[in-house]
Structure formats: C-alpha cells, structure tokens
C-alpha cells in the first residue's frame, strides 16, 4: 500500500495565516491534469490517492479525476480541502457520485466564525466549511478534520472537539504549527505557548474519548496545512 500525491496546484480561496505554501500560488504553475492523470493511472490495489492543493475543489477537472481514480481496482481517494465548495449541495453531490471511495481531510481553524475566519483571512469561510462538512457527511463521505494549533485557537480546542462531533466528522487531527510559508513571518505572534497549550490538548483528547471523536496530536516536525497530516493527510 502506498500514498500517492495528486497535486492540483496552489490556487486557493482562503488565505490562511498558517499556510505552509505561503505565496506560492502567485508564482508556481497551475495544476497539470496530464500529470495528475498519470499518477492516478499508476495506482495499484491498496494505494491511497491523495488529492491536494492549494484547494483542489477549485480545479474543474477534479470530478473527472476522482472518477478516474474510482475506476482503479481497490484504490481509495483522500481529498485535502477547506471544504468551502462542498457547502453547495449540487457540488457535494457531484463529488459523492464521482467516487464511493472518497474521504475528506478538511482544514478548520477554530470553533467559531470569528476564530476560523481570522485564521483564513476570508470572511464567511467558517460557515461554508462547516456546511461543507455536513453536506459531505450527509452523502456518506468519511470526514477527518485538521486543526493547526495557534495562539488564537488553543484555548478553544475542547470546543473544537464538540463542534467536530456536532458536524458529524469522524476524527480530529491537532497539528503543530511549523515555520513554513505564511507562518514563518509571524511565528512569534501566532505560536501558542507550549506549556499553556499542553493541558488543553490533553483536555481535548479526553473530550474526544467522551464524545467518540478520534483525536490525534501531531508532533513537532509533522507539517500542517498545506503540509500533510499523519493518519489523515497525504505525505508530500
Ligand atoms: S492552509 Fe489550505 S485552505 Fe488555507 S490558504 Fe493554505 S491551501 Fe488554502
């Protein structure tokens, strides 16, 4: 079994202060559909195809690529997304119909609109991401949620666990903030105090056990968005 990354470009409709890709969207090439297709065609039984961006749902060919992946025998697909476009039921239908082997890894940054939208620099993004998770779950897609822990959200991680449960997601990954991309310039401002954060992380794990949400905590050096999360996201 192998994880194979299907890269679909750096374009994104969020502008997160912790994005490991920073300003690559301004200079890097757009997605190569030919290369993505070649990666899919090379998948073997047991492999997981990890569709990553940027934001893969902005790529018009994504449903076709998911259908192509679904045609590979015993190959599953994981879509790393901010979930915003799945707020539209018609688009959620398209993805659900494209592949029955599709799981989502959705980036979330807090338990409220103010907290999440501060991190994404995108007003209205929380409402769309939350609705996107609900729409995906309503269509039977397994959903894991990934949260990069910052100074502005660490005190609310127990509430995040409750939100994840309320939205119907299956698992929560709490990722360490890494000095990459957009986070590099403002690391001191957005890094949580480790000593203060540790008991909250433990409380979040306890709440996860109580509510039946699988909570995992990343180690330093495991990159966050849009790096990859062990257990939920692809390895870059
Ligand atoms: S972290 Fe993800 S959702 Fe946020 S800007 Fe980067 S690619 Fe987009």
Boltz pocket constraint, residues with backbone or C-beta under 6 A from the ligand:
constraints:
  - pocket:
      binder: B
      contacts: [[A, 10], [A, 11], [A, 12], [A, 13], [A, 14], [A, 15], [A, 16], [A, 18], [A, 19], [A, 20], [A, 21], [A, 53], [A, 54], [A, 55], [A, 81], [A, 82], [A, 107], [A, 120], [A, 225], [A, 226]]
      max_distance: 6.0
